[in-house]
Amino acid sequence: MAGLLNELSLQVLNQGSTPTFDTIRGGKVLTSFVDVTACKHSIPVIKQNNRLNSPWWSEELAKLKCGVVTRKRRIRCAAPSRRRDVVDEYLKAKAHYEEEVKKAKTASWKEFCGKQDREGLWEGIYRDGAEGDNFDHRETREKAERLAREVVGVDDPLFTALELKQAAVKFNPKKAPGSDGLTADICAQAILHKPGFCLSLVNQCLKLGYFPAVWKEATVVVLRKPGKDDYSQPKSYRPIGLLPVMGKILERLIVNRLTWHLVPRLSTR
């Protein structure tokens, strides 16, 4: 159908409820209206699944999105002589839609942050999510509670030298170190040559359930974002936090243990 329309220099315009075929021949605009309202009665409407909408979504954004999709479809059916105009129209509609989505997300986030009163930000998120509880949420919570009952009173075995060595060599040696100045390659070489001291250190942390506070302190470095015109604006910079490598090694050891415990119980495969 699209090939036939292109040969006849025709274009399909999906405006309103009556599709339009138009073309220009001999300096005259020829238009034909085709009634396809019978499709609504003969073709069943697909029921949409009930999905959780984002808090920033609105009917206006839905209409803008439908407009973008419609203009994108017109590109496929546009005549070669009008394709460039149709593409430009689609790009403008898409840019306008994305800009409105960005504004809606920002306004929704600011509204949410403004509602926080004497509580943690994540506490509000988890509490609000519990109000829209569904079967998947309840099933996950029941599995977590059952898992918690199963592991009560079970002491985790101490870390082994092999676990420590495998965790130490996983980090990129070119990454900047934390406040202690010990890079990933320095820590890895120290552990590979004499793992006894570091192994005793991480095992004591495991026994006591303690994570050293000094390993949680990050050194913040502010970097310039490339390609910015005005570096007097705060948004032209990107702050990054540099944590001590030994703290990262301990984190990886704990994550590996948690993965070993949790994944077999949570996965249905």
Phi and psi in degrees as GROMACS dihedral restraints (atoms count N, CA, C in turn):
[ dihedral_restraints ]
;  ai    aj    ak    al  type     phi  dphi    fc
    3     4     5     6     1   -63.1    20    10
    4     5     6     7     1   -38.2    20    10
    6     7     8     9     1   -65.8    20    10
    7     8     9    10     1   -38.8    20    10
    9    10    11    12     1   -64.0    20    10
   10    11    12    13     1   -41.7    20    10
   12    13    14    15     1   -64.3    20    10
   13    14    15    16     1   -39.2    20    10
   15    16    17    18     1   -65.1    20    10
   16    17    18    19     1   -38.8    20    10
   18    19    20    21     1   -65.7    20    10
   19    20    21    22     1   -33.5    20    10
   21    22    23    24     1   -89.3    20    10
   22    23    24    25     1     3.4    20    10
   24    25    26    27     1    57.9    20    10
   25    26    27    28     1    40.5    20    10
   27    28    29    30     1  -103.0    20    10
   28    29    30    31     1   158.8    20    10
   30    31    32    33     1  -139.2    20    10
   31    32    33    34     1   137.4    20    10
   33    34    35    36     1   -95.0    20    10
   34    35    36    37     1   122.4    20    10
   36    37    38    39     1  -112.8    20    10
   37    38    39    40     1   111.0    20    10
   39    40    41    42     1   -89.5    20    10
   40    41    42    43     1    82.3    20    10
   42    43    44    45     1  -117.8    20    10
   43    44    45    46     1   129.0    20    10
   45    46    47    48     1    67.4    20    10
   46    47    48    49     1  -145.8    20    10
   48    49    50    51     1  -103.7    20    10
   49    50    51    52     1     0.3    20    10
   51    52    53    54     1  -122.1    20    10
   52    53    54    55     1   103.8    20    10
   54    55    56    57     1   -58.4    20    10
   55    56    57    58     1   146.2    20    10
   57    58    59    60     1  -124.0    20    10
   58    59    60    61     1   134.1    20    10
   60    61    62    63     1  -109.7    20    10
   61    62    63    64     1   121.5    20    10
   63    64    65    66     1  -134.9    20    10
   64    65    66    67     1   154.0    20    10
   66    67    68    69     1  -158.9    20    10
   67    68    69    70     1   166.1    20    10
   69    70    71    72     1  -119.8    20    10
   70    71    72    73     1   120.4    20    10
   72    73    74    75     1  -136.0    20    10
   73    74    75    76     1   128.2    20    10
   75    76    77    78     1    60.9    20    10
   76    77    78    79     1    32.6    20    10
   78    79    80    81     1    76.3    20    10
   79    80    81    82     1     6.6    20    10
   81    82    83    84     1  -115.9    20    10
   82    83    84    85     1   143.4    20    10
   84    85    86    87     1   -90.4    20    10
   85    86    87    88     1   118.0    20    10
   87    88    89    90     1  -106.8    20    10
   88    89    90    91     1   128.2    20    10
   90    91    92    93     1  -129.0    20    10
   91    92    93    94     1   140.8    20    10
   93    94    95    96     1  -133.8    20    10
   94    95    96    97     1   130.2    20    10
   96    97    98    99     1  -104.3    20    10
   97    98    99   100     1   131.9    20    10
   99   100   101   102     1  -119.1    20    10
  100   101   102   103     1   127.2    20    10
  102   103   104   105     1   -88.0    20    10
  103   104   105   106     1   116.3    20    10
  105   106   107   108     1  -122.8    20    10
  106   107   108   109     1    27.4    20    10
  108   109   110   111     1   -65.9    20    10
  109   110   111   112     1   -17.9    20    10
  111   112   113   114     1   -65.8    20    10
  112   113   114   115     1   -19.8    20    10
  114   115   116   117     1   -62.3    20    10
  115   116   117   118     1   -34.3    20    10
  117   118   119   120     1   -65.7    20    10
  118   119   120   121     1   -28.5    20    10
  120   121   122   123     1   -91.9    20    10
  121   122   123   124     1   -27.6    20    10
  123   124   125   126     1   -95.2    20    10
  124   125   126   127     1   -27.4    20    10
  126   127   128   129     1  -100.1    20    10
  127   128   129   130     1   122.1    20    10
  129   130   131   132     1   -66.7    20    10
  130   131   132   133     1   145.7    20    10
  132   133   134   135     1   -85.4    20    10
  133   134   135   136     1   129.8    20    10
  135   136   137   138     1   -74.9    20    10
  136   137   138   139     1   127.7    20    10
  138   139   140   141     1   -76.9    20    10
  139   140   141   142     1   131.6    20    10
  141   142   143   144     1   -80.9    20    10
  142   143   144   145     1   143.4    20    10
  144   145   146   147     1   -71.7    20    10
  145   146   147   148     1   145.6    20    10
  147   148   149   150     1   -73.2    20    10
  148   149   150   151     1   111.3    20    10
  150   151   152   153     1  -118.8    20    10
  151   152   153   154     1   152.6    20    10
  153   154   155   156     1   -78.0    20    10
  154   155   156   157     1   114.9    20    10
  156   157   158   159     1   -77.8    20    10
  157   158   159   160     1   149.1    20    10
  159   160   161   162     1   -69.0    20    10
  160   161   162   163     1   149.2    20    10
  162   163   164   165     1   -64.2    20    10
  163   164   165   166     1   -20.1    20    10
  165   166   167   168     1   -92.3    20    10
  166   167   168   169     1    -4.0    20    10
  168   169   170   171     1   -77.0    20    10
  169   170   171   172     1   147.2    20    10
  171   172   173   174     1  -147.5    20    10
  172   173   174   175     1   169.4    20    10
  174   175   176   177     1   -65.4    20    10
  175   176   177   178     1   -35.6    20    10
  177   178   179   180     1   -63.3    20    10
  178   179   180   181     1   -41.4    20    10
  180   181   182   183     1   -66.1    20    10
  181   182   183   184     1   -35.7    20    10
  183   184   185   186     1   -63.7    20    10
  184   185   186   187     1   -41.1    20    10
  186   187   188   189     1   -65.9    20    10
  187   188   189   190     1   -41.0    20    10
  189   190   191   192     1   -63.3    20    10
  190   191   192   193     1   -39.3    20    10
  192   193   194   195     1   -65.3    20    10
  193   194   195   196     1   -41.8    20    10
  195   196   197   198     1   -62.2    20    10
  196   197   198   199     1   -38.1    20    10
  198   199   200   201     1   -63.8    20    10
  199   200   201   202     1   -38.5    20    10
  201   202   203   204     1   -65.5    20    10
  202   203   204   205     1   -43.7    20    10
  204   205   206   207     1   -62.8    20    10
  205   206   207   208     1   -40.4    20    10
  207   208   209   210     1   -63.3    20    10
  208   209   210   211     1   -44.5    20    10
  210   211   212   213     1   -66.9    20    10
  211   212   213   214     1   -31.3    20    10
  213   214   215   216     1   -67.8    20    10
  214   215   216   217     1   -37.6    20    10
  216   217   218   219     1   -67.8    20    10
  217   218   219   220     1   -31.2    20    10
  219   220   221   222     1   -64.3    20    10
  220   221   222   223     1   -27.7    20    10
  222   223   224   225     1   -61.2    20    10
  223   224   225   226     1   -41.0    20    10
  225   226   227   228     1   -66.1    20    10
  226   227   228   229     1   -32.2    20    10
  228   229   230   231     1   -99.8    20    10
  229   230   231   232     1     0.9    20    10
  231   232   233   234     1   -75.4    20    10
  232   233   234   235     1   146.5    20    10
  234   235   236   237     1   -68.8    20    10
  235   236   237   238     1   150.7    20    10
  237   238   239   240     1   -55.6    20    10
  238   239   240   241     1   -34.3    20    10
  240   241   242   243     1   -71.6    20    10
  241   242   243   244     1   -19.6    20    10
  243   244   245   246     1  -112.8    20    10
  244   245   246   247     1     1.3    20    10
  246   247   248   249     1   -62.2    20    10
  247   248   249   250     1   -40.2    20    10
  249   250   251   252     1   -62.9    20    10
  250   251   252   253     1   -42.2    20    10
  252   253   254   255     1   -65.2    20    10
  253   254   255   256     1   -38.6    20    10
  255   256   257   258     1   -67.4    20    10
  256   257   258   259     1   -39.3    20    10
  258   259   260   261     1   -65.1    20    10
  259   260   261   262     1   -42.6    20    10
  261   262   263   264     1   -62.3    20    10
  262   263   264   265     1   -39.9    20    10
  264   265   266   267     1   -63.8    20    10
  265   266   267   268     1   -40.1    20    10
  267   268   269   270     1   -65.6    20    10
  268   269   270   271     1   -43.1    20    10
  270   271   272   273     1   -64.8    20    10
  271   272   273   274     1   -38.5    20    10
  273   274   275   276     1   -65.5    20    10
  274   275   276   277     1   -43.7    20    10
  276   277   278   279     1   -64.4    20    10
  277   278   279   280     1   -39.3    20    10
  279   280   281   282     1   -65.5    20    10
  280   281   282   283     1   -43.7    20    10
  282   283   284   285     1   -63.3    20    10
  283   284   285   286     1   -40.3    20    10
  285   286   287   288     1   -65.3    20    10
  286   287   288   289     1   -41.2    20    10
  288   289   290   291     1   -64.0    20    10
  289   290   291   292     1   -45.5    20    10
  291   292   293   294     1   -64.2    20    10
  292   293   294   295     1   -36.1    20    10
  294   295   296   297     1   -66.5    20    10
  295   296   297   298     1   -41.0    20    10
  297   298   299   300     1   -67.7    20    10
  298   299   300   301     1   -35.9    20    10
  300   301   302   303     1   -64.5    20    10
  301   302   303   304     1   -42.6    20    10
  303   304   305   306     1   -62.4    20    10
  304   305   306   307     1   -42.8    20    10
  306   307   308   309     1   -64.4    20    10
  307   308   309   310     1   -40.8    20    10
  309   310   311   312     1   -65.7    20    10
  310   311   312   313     1   -40.5    20    10
  312   313   314   315     1   -63.3    20    10
  313   314   315   316     1   -43.6    20    10
  315   316   317   318     1   -64.5    20    10
  316   317   318   319     1   -44.0    20    10
  318   319   320   321     1   -64.9    20    10
  319   320   321   322     1   -38.9    20    10
  321   322   323   324     1   -66.3    20    10
  322   323   324   325     1   -41.0    20    10
  324   325   326   327     1   -66.9    20    10
  325   326   327   328     1   -40.4    20    10
  327   328   329   330     1   -64.5    20    10
  328   329   330   331     1   -39.4    20    10
  330   331   332   333     1   -64.1    20    10
  331   332   333   334     1   -41.3    20    10
  333   334   335   336     1   -64.9    20    10
  334   335   336   337     1   -44.8    20    10
  336   337   338   339     1   -64.3    20    10
  337   338   339   340     1   -32.4    20    10
  339   340   341   342     1   -70.3    20    10
  340   341   342   343     1   -18.9    20    10
  342   343   344   345     1   -83.8    20    10
  343   344   345   346     1   -11.8    20    10
  345   346   347   348     1   -71.9    20    10
  346   347   348   349     1   128.0    20    10
  348   349   350   351     1  -139.1    20    10
  349   350   351   352     1   106.1    20    10
  351   352   353   354     1    57.1    20    10
  352   353   354   355     1    43.5    20    10
  354   355   356   357     1  -154.8    20    10
  355   356   357   358     1   165.6    20    10
  357   358   359   360     1   -72.1    20    10
  358   359   360   361     1   150.1    20    10
  360   361   362   363     1   -62.9    20    10
  361   362   363   364     1   -42.7    20    10
  363   364   365   366     1   -73.8    20    10
  364   365   366   367     1   -25.5    20    10
  366   367   368   369     1   -61.9    20    10
  367   368   369   370     1   -41.4    20    10
  369   370   371   372     1   -64.2    20    10
  370   371   372   373     1   -38.5    20    10
  372   373   374   375     1   -65.3    20    10
  373   374   375   376     1   -46.3    20    10
  375   376   377   378     1   -67.6    20    10
  376   377   378   379     1   -37.1    20    10
  378   379   380   381     1   -68.1    20    10
  379   380   381   382     1   -42.6    20    10
  381   382   383   384     1   -64.6    20    10
  382   383   384   385     1   -35.6    20    10
  384   385   386   387     1   -68.4    20    10
  385   386   387   388     1   -28.5    20    10
  387   388   389   390     1   -67.0    20    10
  388   389   390   391     1   -25.7    20    10
  390   391   392   393     1   -67.2    20    10
  391   392   393   394     1   -33.1    20    10
  393   394   395   396     1   -97.6    20    10
  394   395   396   397     1    43.2    20    10
  396   397   398   399     1   -65.4    20    10
  397   398   399   400     1   143.8    20    10
  399   400   401   402     1  -135.7    20    10
  400   401   402   403     1  -172.0    20    10
  402   403   404   405     1   -64.0    20    10
  403   404   405   406     1   -42.3    20    10
  405   406   407   408     1   -62.6    20    10
  406   407   408   409     1   -41.1    20    10
  408   409   410   411     1   -62.8    20    10
  409   410   411   412     1   -45.3    20    10
  411   412   413   414     1   -65.6    20    10
  412   413   414   415     1   -39.1    20    10
  414   415   416   417     1   -64.8    20    10
  415   416   417   418     1   -42.5    20    10
  417   418   419   420     1   -64.1    20    10
  418   419   420   421     1   -41.4    20    10
  420   421   422   423     1   -66.1    20    10
  421   422   423   424     1   -38.8    20    10
  423   424   425   426     1   -65.6    20    10
  424   425   426   427     1   -39.8    20    10
  426   427   428   429     1   -63.6    20    10
  427   428   429   430     1   -40.7    20    10
  429   430   431   432     1   -65.0    20    10
  430   431   432   433     1   -41.6    20    10
  432   433   434   435     1   -67.4    20    10
  433   434   435   436     1   -39.6    20    10
  435   436   437   438     1   -65.6    20    10
  436   437   438   439     1   -39.3    20    10
  438   439   440   441     1   -65.4    20    10
  439   440   441   442     1   -38.8    20    10
  441   442   443   444     1   -63.5    20    10
  442   443   444   445     1   -37.1    20    10
  444   445   446   447     1   -70.5    20    10
  445   446   447   448     1   -32.1    20    10
  447   448   449   450     1   -71.8    20    10
  448   449   450   451     1   -33.2    20    10
  450   451   452   453     1   -96.6    20    10
  451   452   453   454     1     4.9    20    10
  453   454   455   456     1   -65.1    20    10
  454   455   456   457     1   130.2    20    10
  456   457   458   459     1    82.5    20    10
  457   458   459   460     1     2.7    20    10
  459   460   461   462     1   -95.4    20    10
  460   461   462   463     1   122.3    20    10
  462   463   464   465     1   -87.4    20    10
  463   464   465   466     1   129.3    20    10
  465   466   467   468     1   -74.8    20    10
  466   467   468   469     1   135.7    20    10
  468   469   470   471     1   -65.0    20    10
  469   470   471   472     1   156.9    20    10
  471   472   473   474     1   -66.8    20    10
  472   473   474   475     1   155.7    20    10
  474   475   476   477     1   -66.0    20    10
  475   476   477   478     1   146.7    20    10
  477   478   479   480     1   -99.6    20    10
  478   479   480   481     1   164.6    20    10
  480   481   482   483     1   -63.7    20    10
  481   482   483   484     1   -33.5    20    10
  483   484   485   486     1   -66.5    20    10
  484   485   486   487     1   -42.1    20    10
  486   487   488   489     1   -60.4    20    10
  487   488   489   490     1   -43.5    20    10
  489   490   491   492     1   -64.3    20    10
  490   491   492   493     1   -43.2    20    10
  492   493   494   495     1   -66.3    20    10
  493   494   495   496     1   -41.8    20    10
  495   496   497   498     1   -64.1    20    10
  496   497   498   499     1   -37.1    20    10
  498   499   500   501     1   -71.7    20    10
  499   500   501   502     1   -35.4    20    10
  501   502   503   504     1   -69.5    20    10
  502   503   504   505     1   -34.0    20    10
  504   505   506   507     1   -86.9    20    10
  505   506   507   508     1     1.6    20    10
  507   508   509   510     1   -81.4    20    10
  508   509   510   511     1   -14.7    20    10
  510   511   512   513     1   -92.2    20    10
  511   512   513   514     1   148.8    20    10
  513   514   515   516     1   -73.1    20    10
  514   515   516   517     1   121.0    20    10
  516   517   518   519     1   -68.6    20    10
  517   518   519   520     1   -14.4    20    10
  519   520   521   522     1   -86.9    20    10
  520   521   522   523     1    -5.2    20    10
  522   523   524   525     1   -72.8    20    10
  523   524   525   526     1   146.8    20    10
  525   526   527   528     1   -68.7    20    10
  526   527   528   529     1   144.4    20    10
  528   529   530   531     1   -81.9    20    10
  529   530   531   532     1   175.4    20    10
  531   532   533   534     1   -85.1    20    10
  532   533   534   535     1  -156.4    20    10
  534   535   536   537     1   -68.4    20    10
  535   536   537   538     1   -21.8    20    10
  537   538   539   540     1   -80.3    20    10
  538   539   540   541     1   -11.6    20    10
  540   541   542   543     1    78.1    20    10
  541   542   543   544     1     4.3    20    10
  543   544   545   546     1   -88.7    20    10
  544   545   546   547     1   114.2    20    10
  546   547   548   549     1   -79.3    20    10
  547   548   549   550     1   171.4    20    10
  549   550   551   552     1   -65.0    20    10
  550   551   552   553     1   -36.9    20    10
  552   553   554   555     1   -70.3    20    10
  553   554   555   556     1   -34.2    20    10
  555   556   557   558     1   -64.6    20    10
  556   557   558   559     1   -46.8    20    10
  558   559   560   561     1   -63.7    20    10
  559   560   561   562     1   -40.3    20    10
  561   562   563   564     1   -64.9    20    10
  562   563   564   565     1   -43.4    20    10
  564   565   566   567     1   -65.4    20    10
  565   566   567   568     1   -39.4    20    10
  567   568   569   570     1   -62.8    20    10
  568   569   570   571     1   -41.1    20    10
  570   571   572   573     1   -71.3    20    10
  571   572   573   574     1   -38.5    20    10
  573   574   575   576     1   -68.2    20    10
  574   575   576   577     1   -34.8    20    10
  576   577   578   579     1   -82.1    20    10
  577   578   579   580     1   -45.2    20    10
  579   580   581   582     1  -137.8    20    10
  580   581   582   583     1    83.9    20    10
  582   583   584   585     1   -77.1    20    10
  583   584   585   586     1   -10.0    20    10
  585   586   587   588     1   -57.5    20    10
  586   587   588   589     1   -48.8    20    10
  588   589   590   591     1   -64.4    20    10
  589   590   591   592     1   -50.1    20    10
  591   592   593   594     1   -65.5    20    10
  592   593   594   595     1   -35.1    20    10
  594   595   596   597     1   -65.7    20    10
  595   596   597   598     1   -40.9    20    10
  597   598   599   600     1   -64.2    20    10
  598   599   600   601     1   -36.7    20    10
  600   601   602   603     1   -65.1    20    10
  601   602   603   604     1   -50.2    20    10
  603   604   605   606     1   -69.7    20    10
  604   605   606   607     1   -31.4    20    10
  606   607   608   609     1   -69.8    20    10
  607   608   609   610     1   -35.4    20    10
  609   610   611   612     1   -65.4    20    10
  610   611   612   613     1   -38.0    20    10
  612   613   614   615     1   -62.6    20    10
  613   614   615   616     1   -37.6    20    10
  615   616   617   618     1   -68.3    20    10
  616   617   618   619     1   -43.1    20    10
  618   619   620   621     1   -63.3    20    10
  619   620   621   622     1   -44.2    20    10
  621   622   623   624     1   -84.7    20    10
  622   623   624   625     1   -10.1    20    10
  624   625   626   627     1    62.9    20    10
  625   626   627   628     1    42.3    20    10
  627   628   629   630     1  -126.6    20    10
  628   629   630   631     1   134.5    20    10
  630   631   632   633     1  -113.4    20    10
  631   632   633   634     1   116.0    20    10
  633   634   635   636     1   -53.4    20    10
  634   635   636   637     1   131.6    20    10
  636   637   638   639     1   -64.0    20    10
  637   638   639   640     1   -31.7    20    10
  639   640   641   642     1   -66.3    20    10
  640   641   642   643     1   -25.7    20    10
  642   643   644   645     1   -79.9    20    10
  643   644   645   646     1    -8.1    20    10
  645   646   647   648     1   -95.4    20    10
  646   647   648   649     1    -9.5    20    10
  648   649   650   651     1   -82.9    20    10
  649   650   651   652     1   124.1    20    10
  651   652   653   654     1  -104.7    20    10
  652   653   654   655     1   142.6    20    10
  654   655   656   657     1   -92.6    20    10
  655   656   657   658     1   116.2    20    10
  657   658   659   660     1   -89.6    20    10
  658   659   660   661     1   125.1    20    10
  660   661   662   663     1  -118.6    20    10
  661   662   663   664     1   131.0    20    10
  663   664   665   666     1   -99.0    20    10
  664   665   666   667     1   122.2    20    10
  666   667   668   669     1  -111.8    20    10
  667   668   669   670     1   148.2    20    10
  669   670   671   672     1   -77.8    20    10
  670   671   672   673     1   136.0    20    10
  672   673   674   675     1   -78.4    20    10
  673   674   675   676     1   129.5    20    10
  675   676   677   678     1   -69.0    20    10
  676   677   678   679     1   148.3    20    10
  678   679   680   681     1    81.4    20    10
  679   680   681   682     1    12.4    20    10
  681   682   683   684     1   -87.6    20    10
  682   683   684   685     1   143.0    20    10
  684   685   686   687     1   -82.3    20    10
  685   686   687   688     1   -37.3    20    10
  687   688   689   690     1  -123.4    20    10
  688   689   690   691     1   108.1    20    10
  690   691   692   693     1   -90.3    20    10
  691   692   693   694     1    11.6    20    10
  693   694   695   696     1   -87.0    20    10
  694   695   696   697     1    -7.2    20    10
  696   697   698   699     1   -93.5    20    10
  697   698   699   700     1   138.4    20    10
  699   700   701   702     1   -60.8    20    10
  700   701   702   703     1   -30.9    20    10
  702   703   704   705     1   -71.5    20    10
  703   704   705   706     1    -5.9    20    10
  705   706   707   708     1   -84.6    20    10
  706   707   708   709     1     3.1    20    10
  708   709   710   711     1  -124.6    20    10
  709   710   711   712     1   154.9    20    10
  711   712   713   714     1  -127.1    20    10
  712   713   714   715     1   115.0    20    10
  714   715   716   717     1   -83.2    20    10
  715   716   717   718     1   138.8    20    10
  717   718   719   720     1  -127.9    20    10
  718   719   720   721     1   146.5    20    10
  720   721   722   723     1  -105.4    20    10
  721   722   723   724     1   127.2    20    10
  723   724   725   726     1  -104.7    20    10
  724   725   726   727     1   114.5    20    10
  726   727   728   729     1   -99.9    20    10
  727   728   729   730     1   152.5    20    10
  729   730   731   732     1   -60.5    20    10
  730   731   732   733     1   142.1    20    10
  732   733   734   735     1   -66.7    20    10
  733   734   735   736     1   -35.7    20    10
  735   736   737   738     1   -62.4    20    10
  736   737   738   739     1   -35.8    20    10
  738   739   740   741     1   -65.4    20    10
  739   740   741   742     1   -37.6    20    10
  741   742   743   744     1   -66.1    20    10
  742   743   744   745     1   -36.9    20    10
  744   745   746   747     1   -64.8    20    10
  745   746   747   748     1   -43.5    20    10
  747   748   749   750     1   -63.7    20    10
  748   749   750   751     1   -40.1    20    10
  750   751   752   753     1   -60.8    20    10
  751   752   753   754     1   -43.5    20    10
  753   754   755   756     1   -65.1    20    10
  754   755   756   757     1   -39.1    20    10
  756   757   758   759     1   -60.5    20    10
  757   758   759   760     1   -43.7    20    10
  759   760   761   762     1   -68.4    20    10
  760   761   762   763     1   -41.1    20    10
  762   763   764   765     1   -62.9    20    10
  763   764   765   766     1   -40.4    20    10
  765   766   767   768     1   -62.2    20    10
  766   767   768   769     1   -40.1    20    10
  768   769   770   771     1   -67.0    20    10
  769   770   771   772     1   -43.8    20    10
  771   772   773   774     1   -62.6    20    10
  772   773   774   775     1   -41.2    20    10
  774   775   776   777     1   -62.0    20    10
  775   776   777   778     1   -41.5    20    10
  777   778   779   780     1   -64.1    20    10
  778   779   780   781     1   -35.1    20    10
  780   781   782   783     1   -79.8    20    10
  781   782   783   784     1   -42.4    20    10
  783   784   785   786     1   -88.3    20    10
  784   785   786   787     1   -41.6    20    10
  786   787   788   789     1   -58.8    20    10
  787   788   789   790     1   -47.3    20    10
  789   790   791   792     1   -61.8    20    10
  790   791   792   793     1   -27.3    20    10
  792   793   794   795     1   -85.8    20    10
  793   794   795   796     1   -29.4    20    10
  795   796   797   798     1   -90.1    20    10
  796   797   798   799     1   -29.4    20    10
  798   799   800   801     1   -79.8    20    10
  799   800   801   802     1   139.5    20    10
  801   802   803   804     1   -91.8    20    10
  802   803   804   805     1    -1.5    20    10
